[in-house]
Amino acid sequence: MRTEALKEFIRENGNLFWYTPEDKGEKVTDELLVETMLNYGSLEQIQALFDLMGLKEVAEIFFHSINLSERRRNNYFEPTVNYFTLFFNRYAN
């Protein structure tokens, strides 16, 4: 279940979810939330995501997504995959 703080975070950053109808924004999956924030979010937005969801939870979602299939992995920018693979291996394990 989503916390109210996480729902507010999604509403505040709704411009990153431009392709999602406004009334469905809070219902984006955790996978889509993490993918969008890591690909397009600012450092402040990513830090806020870590604070709200927890670094380990974001890392688990990230690794699950990129290991699921080559297609899902390609949803992330190559530099994003490289950077966050190194980052999470160092700080989330």
N, CA, C and O atoms as a CHARMM CRD file, in Angstrom:
* protein
*
  372
    1    1 MET  N      0.84200  -1.18700   0.00000 PROA 1      0.00000
    2    1 MET  CA     0.00000   0.00000   0.00000 PROA 1      0.00000
    3    1 MET  C      0.88700   1.25000   0.00000 PROA 1      0.00000
    4    1 MET  O      1.87600   1.31800   0.72900 PROA 1      0.00000
    5    2 ARG  N      0.53300   2.20400  -0.80000 PROA 2      0.00000
    6    2 ARG  CA     1.28500   3.44600  -0.91800 PROA 2      0.00000
    7    2 ARG  C      1.03600   4.36400   0.26200 PROA 2      0.00000
    8    2 ARG  O     -0.09500   4.50600   0.72700 PROA 2      0.00000
    9    3 THR  N      2.10200   4.98400   0.74100 PROA 3      0.00000
   10    3 THR  CA     1.95200   5.97300   1.79800 PROA 3      0.00000
   11    3 THR  C      1.44500   7.26800   1.18200 PROA 3      0.00000
   12    3 THR  O      1.58900   7.49900  -0.01900 PROA 3      0.00000
   13    4 GLU  N      0.86200   8.09100   2.00200 PROA 4      0.00000
   14    4 GLU  CA     0.37700   9.38800   1.51400 PROA 4      0.00000
   15    4 GLU  C      1.54200  10.24300   1.02100 PROA 4      0.00000
   16    4 GLU  O      1.40100  10.99100   0.05300 PROA 4      0.00000
   17    5 ALA  N      2.69200  10.13100   1.68800 PROA 5      0.00000
   18    5 ALA  CA     3.87100  10.90200   1.26800 PROA 5      0.00000
   19    5 ALA  C      4.32300  10.49000  -0.12600 PROA 5      0.00000
   20    5 ALA  O      4.71200  11.34300  -0.92400 PROA 5      0.00000
   21    6 LEU  N      4.28000   9.19800  -0.43100 PROA 6      0.00000
   22    6 LEU  CA     4.67200   8.73100  -1.76100 PROA 6      0.00000
   23    6 LEU  C      3.66900   9.17900  -2.81800 PROA 6      0.00000
   24    6 LEU  O      4.05900   9.54400  -3.92700 PROA 6      0.00000
   25    7 LYS  N      2.38700   9.15500  -2.48400 PROA 7      0.00000
   26    7 LYS  CA     1.36700   9.65600  -3.40700 PROA 7      0.00000
   27    7 LYS  C      1.58700  11.14700  -3.68700 PROA 7      0.00000
   28    7 LYS  O      1.47400  11.58800  -4.83100 PROA 7      0.00000
   29    8 GLU  N      1.89600  11.90500  -2.66000 PROA 8      0.00000
   30    8 GLU  CA     2.16400  13.33600  -2.82400 PROA 8      0.00000
   31    8 GLU  C      3.39800  13.55300  -3.70200 PROA 8      0.00000
   32    8 GLU  O      3.41500  14.44600  -4.55000 PROA 8      0.00000
   33    9 PHE  N      4.41700  12.73900  -3.49400 PROA 9      0.00000
   34    9 PHE  CA     5.63700  12.81100  -4.30800 PROA 9      0.00000
   35    9 PHE  C      5.30600  12.58300  -5.78700 PROA 9      0.00000
   36    9 PHE  O      5.80700  13.29800  -6.65500 PROA 9      0.00000
   37   10 ILE  N      4.47400  11.60000  -6.06600 PROA 10     0.00000
   38   10 ILE  CA     4.07700  11.32400  -7.45000 PROA 10     0.00000
   39   10 ILE  C      3.29200  12.49500  -8.02400 PROA 10     0.00000
   40   10 ILE  O      3.51100  12.88300  -9.17100 PROA 10     0.00000
   41   11 ARG  N      2.37700  13.06400  -7.23600 PROA 11     0.00000
   42   11 ARG  CA     1.61500  14.23300  -7.70700 PROA 11     0.00000
   43   11 ARG  C      2.54200  15.41700  -7.99100 PROA 11     0.00000
   44   11 ARG  O      2.39000  16.10000  -9.00400 PROA 11     0.00000
   45   12 GLU  N      3.50100  15.65700  -7.09600 PROA 12     0.00000
   46   12 GLU  CA     4.43000  16.78500  -7.26700 PROA 12     0.00000
   47   12 GLU  C      5.29400  16.62200  -8.51100 PROA 12     0.00000
   48   12 GLU  O      5.70800  17.61200  -9.11400 PROA 12     0.00000
   49   13 ASN  N      5.56600  15.39300  -8.89200 PROA 13     0.00000
   50   13 ASN  CA     6.42200  15.12900 -10.04900 PROA 13     0.00000
   51   13 ASN  C      5.62000  14.58800 -11.22800 PROA 13     0.00000
   52   13 ASN  O      6.14600  13.85900 -12.06900 PROA 13     0.00000
   53   14 GLY  N      4.36100  14.94900 -11.27700 PROA 14     0.00000
   54   14 GLY  CA     3.46000  14.47300 -12.32200 PROA 14     0.00000
   55   14 GLY  C      3.90700  14.81400 -13.72700 PROA 14     0.00000
   56   14 GLY  O      3.54500  14.11800 -14.67600 PROA 14     0.00000
   57   15 ASN  N      4.68500  15.86800 -13.87700 PROA 15     0.00000
   58   15 ASN  CA     5.16600  16.23900 -15.20600 PROA 15     0.00000
   59   15 ASN  C      6.06200  15.15800 -15.81400 PROA 15     0.00000
   60   15 ASN  O      6.18800  15.08000 -17.03600 PROA 15     0.00000
   61   16 LEU  N      6.68200  14.32900 -14.98100 PROA 16     0.00000
   62   16 LEU  CA     7.50900  13.24100 -15.50100 PROA 16     0.00000
   63   16 LEU  C      6.66000  12.06800 -16.00800 PROA 16     0.00000
   64   16 LEU  O      7.14600  11.20800 -16.74200 PROA 16     0.00000
   65   17 PHE  N      5.39200  12.05000 -15.60700 PROA 17     0.00000
   66   17 PHE  CA     4.46500  10.99300 -16.01900 PROA 17     0.00000
   67   17 PHE  C      3.44300  11.56000 -17.00400 PROA 17     0.00000
   68   17 PHE  O      2.24900  11.28700 -16.88100 PROA 17     0.00000
   69   18 TRP  N      3.90100  12.34100 -17.97100 PROA 18     0.00000
   70   18 TRP  CA     3.04800  13.06200 -18.90000 PROA 18     0.00000
   71   18 TRP  C      2.14700  12.13300 -19.69200 PROA 18     0.00000
   72   18 TRP  O      1.08100  12.55100 -20.14300 PROA 18     0.00000
   73   19 TYR  N      2.54800  10.88900 -19.87000 PROA 19     0.00000
   74   19 TYR  CA     1.80300   9.93900 -20.69000 PROA 19     0.00000
   75   19 TYR  C      0.71700   9.20400 -19.88900 PROA 19     0.00000
   76   19 TYR  O     -0.03700   8.40500 -20.44400 PROA 19     0.00000
   77   20 THR  N      0.64700   9.48100 -18.58500 PROA 20     0.00000
   78   20 THR  CA    -0.33300   8.83400 -17.71200 PROA 20     0.00000
   79   20 THR  C     -1.46300   9.81400 -17.43300 PROA 20     0.00000
   80   20 THR  O     -1.19800  10.96100 -17.07500 PROA 20     0.00000
   81   21 PRO  N     -2.70700   9.39700 -17.58500 PROA 21     0.00000
   82   21 PRO  CA    -3.81900  10.30700 -17.25900 PROA 21     0.00000
   83   21 PRO  C     -3.68100  10.81600 -15.82200 PROA 21     0.00000
   84   21 PRO  O     -3.28300  10.07300 -14.92500 PROA 21     0.00000
   85   22 GLU  N     -4.01100  12.07100 -15.62300 PROA 22     0.00000
   86   22 GLU  CA    -3.80500  12.71300 -14.32300 PROA 22     0.00000
   87   22 GLU  C     -4.47400  11.95600 -13.18100 PROA 22     0.00000
   88   22 GLU  O     -3.90600  11.85300 -12.09400 PROA 22     0.00000
   89   23 ASP  N     -5.66900  11.42600 -13.41200 PROA 23     0.00000
   90   23 ASP  CA    -6.36800  10.71400 -12.34100 PROA 23     0.00000
   91   23 ASP  C     -5.76500   9.33900 -12.05200 PROA 23     0.00000
   92   23 ASP  O     -6.12400   8.71700 -11.05300 PROA 23     0.00000
   93   24 LYS  N     -4.86000   8.85100 -12.89900 PROA 24     0.00000
   94   24 LYS  CA    -4.21400   7.55300 -12.70400 PROA 24     0.00000
   95   24 LYS  C     -2.77300   7.69100 -12.22000 PROA 24     0.00000
   96   24 LYS  O     -2.11000   6.68200 -11.97500 PROA 24     0.00000
   97   25 GLY  N     -2.28100   8.90800 -12.07900 PROA 25     0.00000
   98   25 GLY  CA    -0.88400   9.13800 -11.73300 PROA 25     0.00000
   99   25 GLY  C     -0.42900   8.44700 -10.46700 PROA 25     0.00000
  100   25 GLY  O      0.66700   7.88600 -10.43000 PROA 25     0.00000
  101   26 GLU  N     -1.24400   8.47400  -9.43100 PROA 26     0.00000
  102   26 GLU  CA    -0.85700   7.86700  -8.15900 PROA 26     0.00000
  103   26 GLU  C     -0.83700   6.34600  -8.23500 PROA 26     0.00000
  104   26 GLU  O     -0.31000   5.68600  -7.34000 PROA 26     0.00000
  105   27 LYS  N     -1.39900   5.79800  -9.28000 PROA 27     0.00000
  106   27 LYS  CA    -1.51100   4.34600  -9.38900 PROA 27     0.00000
  107   27 LYS  C     -0.44000   3.72500 -10.26800 PROA 27     0.00000
  108   27 LYS  O     -0.52100   2.53900 -10.58700 PROA 27     0.00000
  109   28 VAL  N      0.57100   4.50800 -10.67100 PROA 28     0.00000
  110   28 VAL  CA     1.65100   3.92300 -11.46100 PROA 28     0.00000
  111   28 VAL  C      2.32900   2.84300 -10.62200 PROA 28     0.00000
  112   28 VAL  O      2.37400   2.93400  -9.39500 PROA 28     0.00000
  113   29 THR  N      2.84900   1.83400 -11.28800 PROA 29     0.00000
  114   29 THR  CA     3.50900   0.75100 -10.56600 PROA 29     0.00000
  115   29 THR  C      4.82500   1.24200  -9.96800 PROA 29     0.00000
  116   29 THR  O      5.38400   2.24900 -10.40200 PROA 29     0.00000
  117   30 ASP  N      5.29800   0.52300  -8.98000 PROA 30     0.00000
  118   30 ASP  CA     6.59400   0.86200  -8.39100 PROA 30     0.00000
  119   30 ASP  C      7.69600   0.76700  -9.43800 PROA 30     0.00000
  120   30 ASP  O      8.62500   1.57500  -9.44000 PROA 30     0.00000
  121   31 GLU  N      7.59400  -0.21600 -10.32600 PROA 31     0.00000
  122   31 GLU  CA     8.59500  -0.38300 -11.37900 PROA 31     0.00000
  123   31 GLU  C      8.64000   0.84400 -12.28900 PROA 31     0.00000
  124   31 GLU  O      9.71400   1.33700 -12.63000 PROA 31     0.00000
  125   32 LEU  N      7.46100   1.32700 -12.67500 PROA 32     0.00000
  126   32 LEU  CA     7.40400   2.50800 -13.53600 PROA 32     0.00000
  127   32 LEU  C      7.87300   3.75500 -12.79500 PROA 32     0.00000
  128   32 LEU  O      8.54500   4.60600 -13.37700 PROA 32     0.00000
  129   33 LEU  N      7.52700   3.86500 -11.53100 PROA 33     0.00000
  130   33 LEU  CA     7.96000   5.00000 -10.72100 PROA 33     0.00000
  131   33 LEU  C      9.48100   5.05000 -10.63800 PROA 33     0.00000
  132   33 LEU  O     10.08400   6.09600 -10.87600 PROA 33     0.00000
  133   34 VAL  N     10.09900   3.92700 -10.30200 PROA 34     0.00000
  134   34 VAL  CA    11.56100   3.88200 -10.18000 PROA 34     0.00000
  135   34 VAL  C     12.21500   4.14600 -11.52300 PROA 34     0.00000
  136   34 VAL  O     13.15700   4.93300 -11.60900 PROA 34     0.00000
  137   35 GLU  N     11.72900   3.49900 -12.57300 PROA 35     0.00000
  138   35 GLU  CA    12.29300   3.68500 -13.90400 PROA 35     0.00000
  139   35 GLU  C     12.23800   5.15000 -14.33800 PROA 35     0.00000
  140   35 GLU  O     13.22900   5.69500 -14.82300 PROA 35     0.00000
  141   36 THR  N     11.10200   5.76900 -14.16600 PROA 36     0.00000
  142   36 THR  CA    10.92800   7.16800 -14.57800 PROA 36     0.00000
  143   36 THR  C     11.82500   8.08800 -13.77500 PROA 36     0.00000
  144   36 THR  O     12.47300   8.96900 -14.34000 PROA 36     0.00000
  145   37 MET  N     11.87400   7.89800 -12.46600 PROA 37     0.00000
  146   37 MET  CA    12.67800   8.78800 -11.63000 PROA 37     0.00000
  147   37 MET  C     14.16600   8.61700 -11.90900 PROA 37     0.00000
  148   37 MET  O     14.89400   9.60800 -11.96500 PROA 37     0.00000
  149   38 LEU  N     14.63600   7.38000 -12.08600 PROA 38     0.00000
  150   38 LEU  CA    16.06600   7.17200 -12.34700 PROA 38     0.00000
  151   38 LEU  C     16.46000   7.67000 -13.73400 PROA 38     0.00000
  152   38 LEU  O     17.57300   8.16300 -13.91800 PROA 38     0.00000
  153   39 ASN  N     15.56800   7.54800 -14.70300 PROA 39     0.00000
  154   39 ASN  CA    15.87100   8.01100 -16.05900 PROA 39     0.00000
  155   39 ASN  C     15.76200   9.52700 -16.20600 PROA 39     0.00000
  156   39 ASN  O     16.59600  10.14100 -16.87000 PROA 39     0.00000
  157   40 TYR  N     14.74800  10.13600 -15.59700 PROA 40     0.00000
  158   40 TYR  CA    14.43200  11.53000 -15.88500 PROA 40     0.00000
  159   40 TYR  C     14.49600  12.46800 -14.68300 PROA 40     0.00000
  160   40 TYR  O     14.49100  13.68800 -14.84900 PROA 40     0.00000
  161   41 GLY  N     14.55500  11.91400 -13.48300 PROA 41     0.00000
  162   41 GLY  CA    14.50700  12.74800 -12.28700 PROA 41     0.00000
  163   41 GLY  C     15.81600  13.48100 -12.01700 PROA 41     0.00000
  164   41 GLY  O     16.89000  13.07200 -12.45900 PROA 41     0.00000
  165   42 SER  N     15.68700  14.57200 -11.28200 PROA 42     0.00000
  166   42 SER  CA    16.87900  15.30400 -10.84300 PROA 42     0.00000
  167   42 SER  C     17.48600  14.58400  -9.64500 PROA 42     0.00000
  168   42 SER  O     16.87300  13.67100  -9.09100 PROA 42     0.00000
  169   43 LEU  N     18.67000  14.98400  -9.25100 PROA 43     0.00000
  170   43 LEU  CA    19.29400  14.38300  -8.07200 PROA 43     0.00000
  171   43 LEU  C     18.42200  14.54700  -6.83500 PROA 43     0.00000
  172   43 LEU  O     18.33400  13.64000  -6.00800 PROA 43     0.00000
  173   44 GLU  N     17.78200  15.69700  -6.71000 PROA 44     0.00000
  174   44 GLU  CA    16.91700  15.94900  -5.55600 PROA 44     0.00000
  175   44 GLU  C     15.69600  15.02500  -5.58000 PROA 44     0.00000
  176   44 GLU  O     15.27700  14.51300  -4.54200 PROA 44     0.00000
  177   45 GLN  N     15.13700  14.81900  -6.75800 PROA 45     0.00000
  178   45 GLN  CA    13.97900  13.94400  -6.88500 PROA 45     0.00000
  179   45 GLN  C     14.35600  12.48600  -6.58800 PROA 45     0.00000
  180   45 GLN  O     13.59900  11.76400  -5.94000 PROA 45     0.00000
  181   46 ILE  N     15.50700  12.07000  -7.05600 PROA 46     0.00000
  182   46 ILE  CA    15.96300  10.70000  -6.80400 PROA 46     0.00000
  183   46 ILE  C     16.24800  10.50600  -5.32100 PROA 46     0.00000
  184   46 ILE  O     15.90600   9.46500  -4.76100 PROA 46     0.00000
  185   47 GLN  N     16.86900  11.48900  -4.67900 PROA 47     0.00000
  186   47 GLN  CA    17.12000  11.40100  -3.23900 PROA 47     0.00000
  187   47 GLN  C     15.80300  11.32100  -2.46200 PROA 47     0.00000
  188   47 GLN  O     15.69500  10.56700  -1.49600 PROA 47     0.00000
  189   48 ALA  N     14.82000  12.08900  -2.88100 PROA 48     0.00000
  190   48 ALA  CA    13.50800  12.04300  -2.23300 PROA 48     0.00000
  191   48 ALA  C     12.87000  10.66400  -2.40700 PROA 48     0.00000
  192   48 ALA  O     12.23500  10.15100  -1.48500 PROA 48     0.00000
  193   49 LEU  N     13.03700  10.06900  -3.58300 PROA 49     0.00000
  194   49 LEU  CA    12.52700   8.71200  -3.81500 PROA 49     0.00000
  195   49 LEU  C     13.19700   7.72600  -2.86000 PROA 49     0.00000
  196   49 LEU  O     12.52200   6.88400  -2.26700 PROA 49     0.00000
  197   50 PHE  N     14.51600   7.82400  -2.70700 PROA 50     0.00000
  198   50 PHE  CA    15.24100   6.95700  -1.76800 PROA 50     0.00000
  199   50 PHE  C     14.73000   7.15400  -0.35000 PROA 50     0.00000
  200   50 PHE  O     14.56800   6.18600   0.39300 PROA 50     0.00000
  201   51 ASP  N     14.47700   8.39800   0.02700 PROA 51     0.00000
  202   51 ASP  CA    13.98500   8.68200   1.38100 PROA 51     0.00000
  203   51 ASP  C     12.60400   8.08100   1.61200 PROA 51     0.00000
  204   51 ASP  O     12.31200   7.57100   2.69400 PROA 51     0.00000
  205   52 LEU  N     11.75900   8.14500   0.58800 PROA 52     0.00000
  206   52 LEU  CA    10.38300   7.66400   0.72200 PROA 52     0.00000
  207   52 LEU  C     10.26400   6.14100   0.63200 PROA 52     0.00000
  208   52 LEU  O      9.52700   5.52600   1.40300 PROA 52     0.00000
  209   53 MET  N     10.98300   5.54200  -0.30400 PROA 53     0.00000
  210   53 MET  CA    10.84600   4.10300  -0.53400 PROA 53     0.00000
  211   53 MET  C     11.93700   3.28300   0.14400 PROA 53     0.00000
  212   53 MET  O     11.75000   2.09900   0.42300 PROA 53     0.00000
  213   54 GLY  N     13.06000   3.90900   0.40400 PROA 54     0.00000
  214   54 GLY  CA    14.20400   3.19400   0.95500 PROA 54     0.00000
  215   54 GLY  C     15.15000   2.78800  -0.15700 PROA 54     0.00000
  216   54 GLY  O     14.72100   2.33400  -1.21800 PROA 54     0.00000
  217   55 LEU  N     16.42600   2.95500   0.09100 PROA 55     0.00000
  218   55 LEU  CA    17.44500   2.65800  -0.91300 PROA 55     0.00000
  219   55 LEU  C     17.41200   1.18800  -1.33300 PROA 55     0.00000
  220   55 LEU  O     17.51300   0.88300  -2.52200 PROA 55     0.00000
  221   56 LYS  N     17.27500   0.29500  -0.38700 PROA 56     0.00000
  222   56 LYS  CA    17.26600  -1.14300  -0.70900 PROA 56     0.00000
  223   56 LYS  C     16.05000  -1.52300  -1.55600 PROA 56     0.00000
  224   56 LYS  O     16.16200  -2.33100  -2.47700 PROA 56     0.00000
  225   57 GLU  N     14.90600  -0.94700  -1.24800 PROA 57     0.00000
  226   57 GLU  CA    13.68700  -1.24200  -2.01900 PROA 57     0.00000
  227   57 GLU  C     13.83000  -0.74600  -3.45700 PROA 57     0.00000
  228   57 GLU  O     13.47700  -1.46000  -4.39500 PROA 57     0.00000
  229   58 VAL  N     14.34300   0.46600  -3.63500 PROA 58     0.00000
  230   58 VAL  CA    14.54500   1.00300  -4.99000 PROA 58     0.00000
  231   58 VAL  C     15.54600   0.13100  -5.74200 PROA 58     0.00000
  232   58 VAL  O     15.35200  -0.16000  -6.92300 PROA 58     0.00000
  233   59 ALA  N     16.61500  -0.28700  -5.06300 PROA 59     0.00000
  234   59 ALA  CA    17.62300  -1.14600  -5.69800 PROA 59     0.00000
  235   59 ALA  C     17.01700  -2.48000  -6.12600 PROA 59     0.00000
  236   59 ALA  O     17.29600  -2.95900  -7.22500 PROA 59     0.00000
  237   60 GLU  N     16.19500  -3.08200  -5.27700 PROA 60     0.00000
  238   60 GLU  CA    15.55300  -4.35300  -5.62400 PROA 60     0.00000
  239   60 GLU  C     14.66100  -4.20500  -6.84500 PROA 60     0.00000
  240   60 GLU  O     14.67800  -5.05100  -7.73900 PROA 60     0.00000
  241   61 ILE  N     13.89000  -3.14000  -6.88200 PROA 61     0.00000
  242   61 ILE  CA    13.00400  -2.89900  -8.03100 PROA 61     0.00000
  243   61 ILE  C     13.82800  -2.68400  -9.29100 PROA 61     0.00000
  244   61 ILE  O     13.50000  -3.22400 -10.34800 PROA 61     0.00000
  245   62 PHE  N     14.89000  -1.90500  -9.18700 PROA 62     0.00000
  246   62 PHE  CA    15.77000  -1.62600 -10.32400 PROA 62     0.00000
  247   62 PHE  C     16.37400  -2.92100 -10.87000 PROA 62     0.00000
  248   62 PHE  O     16.28000  -3.19300 -12.06600 PROA 62     0.00000
  249   63 PHE  N     16.99400  -3.71800  -9.99500 PROA 63     0.00000
  250   63 PHE  CA    17.64300  -4.94200 -10.44900 PROA 63     0.00000
  251   63 PHE  C     16.63500  -5.95200 -10.99400 PROA 63     0.00000
  252   63 PHE  O     16.92100  -6.65100 -11.96700 PROA 63     0.00000
  253   64 HSD  N     15.47600  -6.03100 -10.38100 PROA 64     0.00000
  254   64 HSD  CA    14.44000  -6.93200 -10.89100 PROA 64     0.00000
  255   64 HSD  C     14.04000  -6.51200 -12.30200 PROA 64     0.00000
  256   64 HSD  O     13.90100  -7.35500 -13.18900 PROA 64     0.00000
  257   65 SER  N     13.85600  -5.21700 -12.50800 PROA 65     0.00000
  258   65 SER  CA    13.43800  -4.71200 -13.82000 PROA 65     0.00000
  259   65 SER  C     14.48400  -4.96400 -14.89100 PROA 65     0.00000
  260   65 SER  O     14.14600  -5.41700 -15.98400 PROA 65     0.00000
  261   66 ILE  N     15.74300  -4.68100 -14.60300 PROA 66     0.00000
  262   66 ILE  CA    16.76200  -4.82700 -15.65600 PROA 66     0.00000
  263   66 ILE  C     17.11200  -6.28100 -15.91400 PROA 66     0.00000
  264   66 ILE  O     17.63300  -6.60900 -16.97900 PROA 66     0.00000
  265   67 ASN  N     16.83400  -7.15700 -14.95700 PROA 67     0.00000
  266   67 ASN  CA    17.12300  -8.57600 -15.16000 PROA 67     0.00000
  267   67 ASN  C     15.93100  -9.35200 -15.70100 PROA 67     0.00000
  268   67 ASN  O     16.06200 -10.52100 -16.06200 PROA 67     0.00000
  269   68 LEU  N     14.77400  -8.71200 -15.75800 PROA 68     0.00000
  270   68 LEU  CA    13.55800  -9.37900 -16.20500 PROA 68     0.00000
  271   68 LEU  C     13.65400  -9.78700 -17.67000 PROA 68     0.00000
  272   68 LEU  O     13.36000 -10.92900 -18.02400 PROA 68     0.00000
  273   69 SER  N     14.06200  -8.85900 -18.50900 PROA 69     0.00000
  274   69 SER  CA    14.21600  -9.15200 -19.93100 PROA 69     0.00000
  275   69 SER  C     15.04600  -8.04700 -20.57000 PROA 69     0.00000
  276   69 SER  O     15.21700  -6.96600 -20.00600 PROA 69     0.00000
  277   70 GLU  N     15.54700  -8.33800 -21.73700 PROA 70     0.00000
  278   70 GLU  CA    16.33300  -7.33900 -22.46900 PROA 70     0.00000
  279   70 GLU  C     15.45100  -6.14800 -22.83400 PROA 70     0.00000
  280   70 GLU  O     15.91500  -5.00800 -22.84500 PROA 70     0.00000
  281   71 ARG  N     14.18300  -6.41500 -23.13200 PROA 71     0.00000
  282   71 ARG  CA    13.26400  -5.32600 -23.47600 PROA 71     0.00000
  283   71 ARG  C     13.10300  -4.36100 -22.30400 PROA 71     0.00000
  284   71 ARG  O     13.17300  -3.14500 -22.48200 PROA 71     0.00000
  285   72 ARG  N     12.88800  -4.90400 -21.10800 PROA 72     0.00000
  286   72 ARG  CA    12.73400  -4.04100 -19.92500 PROA 72     0.00000
  287   72 ARG  C     14.02900  -3.28500 -19.64600 PROA 72     0.00000
  288   72 ARG  O     14.00100  -2.11100 -19.27500 PROA 72     0.00000
  289   73 ARG  N     15.15200  -3.95300 -19.82400 PROA 73     0.00000
  290   73 ARG  CA    16.43300  -3.30100 -19.59100 PROA 73     0.00000
  291   73 ARG  C     16.58600  -2.10400 -20.52600 PROA 73     0.00000
  292   73 ARG  O     17.15700  -1.08100 -20.14600 PROA 73     0.00000
  293   74 ASN  N     16.07600  -2.23700 -21.74300 PROA 74     0.00000
  294   74 ASN  CA    16.20400  -1.15900 -22.71100 PROA 74     0.00000
  295   74 ASN  C     15.28800   0.01900 -22.41500 PROA 74     0.00000
  296   74 ASN  O     15.39000   1.05100 -23.07800 PROA 74     0.00000
  297   75 ASN  N     14.40100  -0.10600 -21.44400 PROA 75     0.00000
  298   75 ASN  CA    13.59600   1.02800 -21.02600 PROA 75     0.00000
  299   75 ASN  C     14.44400   2.03700 -20.25500 PROA 75     0.00000
  300   75 ASN  O     14.09400   3.21500 -20.17300 PROA 75     0.00000
  301   76 TYR  N     15.54700   1.57700 -19.69800 PROA 76     0.00000
  302   76 TYR  CA    16.48400   2.46200 -19.00100 PROA 76     0.00000
  303   76 TYR  C     17.53900   2.93000 -19.99100 PROA 76     0.00000
  304   76 TYR  O     17.94400   2.18300 -20.88200 PROA 76     0.00000
  305   77 PHE  N     17.98000   4.16600 -19.82900 PROA 77     0.00000
  306   77 PHE  CA    19.09600   4.64700 -20.63600 PROA 77     0.00000
  307   77 PHE  C     20.34800   3.87700 -20.22900 PROA 77     0.00000
  308   77 PHE  O     20.51300   3.52300 -19.06200 PROA 77     0.00000
  309   78 GLU  N     21.22000   3.62300 -21.18400 PROA 78     0.00000
  310   78 GLU  CA    22.43800   2.86100 -20.90300 PROA 78     0.00000
  311   78 GLU  C     23.28500   3.48400 -19.77800 PROA 78     0.00000
  312   78 GLU  O     23.73700   2.76100 -18.89000 PROA 78     0.00000
  313   79 PRO  N     23.50900   4.81300 -19.79700 PROA 79     0.00000
  314   79 PRO  CA    24.26900   5.40300 -18.68600 PROA 79     0.00000
  315   79 PRO  C     23.55700   5.24600 -17.33300 PROA 79     0.00000
  316   79 PRO  O     24.21000   5.12700 -16.29600 PROA 79     0.00000
  317   80 THR  N     22.21700   5.24800 -17.35000 PROA 80     0.00000
  318   80 THR  CA    21.45500   5.06600 -16.11200 PROA 80     0.00000
  319   80 THR  C     21.68700   3.66800 -15.55500 PROA 80     0.00000
  320   80 THR  O     21.91900   3.51100 -14.35600 PROA 80     0.00000
  321   81 VAL  N     21.62800   2.65600 -16.40800 PROA 81     0.00000
  322   81 VAL  CA    21.86600   1.28200 -15.96900 PROA 81     0.00000
  323   81 VAL  C     23.27300   1.16200 -15.40500 PROA 81     0.00000
  324   81 VAL  O     23.46300   0.58500 -14.33500 PROA 81     0.00000
  325   82 ASN  N     24.24900   1.69400 -16.10600 PROA 82     0.00000
  326   82 ASN  CA    25.63300   1.60400 -15.65300 PROA 82     0.00000
  327   82 ASN  C     25.82200   2.29200 -14.30200 PROA 82     0.00000
  328   82 ASN  O     26.36800   1.70300 -13.36900 PROA 82     0.00000
  329   83 TYR  N     25.37300   3.52600 -14.20500 PROA 83     0.00000
  330   83 TYR  CA    25.57900   4.29000 -12.98000 PROA 83     0.00000
  331   83 TYR  C     24.88800   3.64300 -11.79000 PROA 83     0.00000
  332   83 TYR  O     25.51100   3.42100 -10.75100 PROA 83     0.00000
  333   84 PHE  N     23.60200   3.34000 -11.93600 PROA 84     0.00000
  334   84 PHE  CA    22.85600   2.82500 -10.78800 PROA 84     0.00000
  335   84 PHE  C     23.21900   1.37800 -10.45000 PROA 84     0.00000
  336   84 PHE  O     23.05200   0.96300  -9.30300 PROA 84     0.00000
  337   85 THR  N     23.70500   0.60900 -11.40900 PROA 85     0.00000
  338   85 THR  CA    24.22900  -0.71500 -11.07300 PROA 85     0.00000
  339   85 THR  C     25.42500  -0.56900 -10.13500 PROA 85     0.00000
  340   85 THR  O     25.50300  -1.24300  -9.10800 PROA 85     0.00000
  341   86 LEU  N     26.35000   0.31000 -10.49300 PROA 86     0.00000
  342   86 LEU  CA    27.51200   0.55800  -9.63500 PROA 86     0.00000
  343   86 LEU  C     27.10000   1.15800  -8.29500 PROA 86     0.00000
  344   86 LEU  O     27.59500   0.74200  -7.24800 PROA 86     0.00000
  345   87 PHE  N     26.20100   2.13000  -8.32600 PROA 87     0.00000
  346   87 PHE  CA    25.75900   2.82200  -7.11400 PROA 87     0.00000
  347   87 PHE  C     25.08100   1.85600  -6.14200 PROA 87     0.00000
  348   87 PHE  O     25.43200   1.80800  -4.96300 PROA 87     0.00000
  349   88 PHE  N     24.11200   1.09200  -6.63800 PROA 88     0.00000
  350   88 PHE  CA    23.37800   0.18600  -5.75700 PROA 88     0.00000
  351   88 PHE  C     24.26400  -0.96300  -5.25800 PROA 88     0.00000
  352   88 PHE  O     24.12600  -1.39800  -4.11400 PROA 88     0.00000
  353   89 ASN  N     25.16800  -1.45300  -6.10800 PROA 89     0.00000
  354   89 ASN  CA    26.07800  -2.49800  -5.64000 PROA 89     0.00000
  355   89 ASN  C     26.95500  -2.00800  -4.49700 PROA 89     0.00000
  356   89 ASN  O     27.32200  -2.77800  -3.60900 PROA 89     0.00000
  357   90 ARG  N     27.27900  -0.75500  -4.52700 PROA 90     0.00000
  358   90 ARG  CA    28.12400  -0.20200  -3.46900 PROA 90     0.00000
  359   90 ARG  C     27.34600   0.18400  -2.21400 PROA 90     0.00000
  360   90 ARG  O     27.79200  -0.09800  -1.10200 PROA 90     0.00000
  361   91 TYR  N     26.19800   0.81800  -2.37700 PROA 91     0.00000
  362   91 TYR  CA    25.50400   1.40800  -1.23300 PROA 91     0.00000
  363   91 TYR  C     24.25300   0.66800  -0.75500 PROA 91     0.00000
  364   91 TYR  O     23.77300   0.91900   0.35100 PROA 91     0.00000
  365   92 ALA  N     23.72600  -0.23200  -1.56800 PROA 92     0.00000
  366   92 ALA  CA    22.48100  -0.88400  -1.15400 PROA 92     0.00000
  367   92 ALA  C     22.68800  -2.33500  -0.70400 PROA 92     0.00000
  368   92 ALA  O     21.74300  -2.98500  -0.25700 PROA 92     0.00000
  369   93 ASN  N     23.88500  -2.82800  -0.81600 PROA 93     0.00000
  370   93 ASN  CA    24.13200  -4.22000  -0.41300 PROA 93     0.00000
  371   93 ASN  C     24.84200  -4.29600   0.90900 PROA 93     0.00000
  372   93 ASN  O     25.12600  -5.39100   1.39600 PROA 93     0.00000
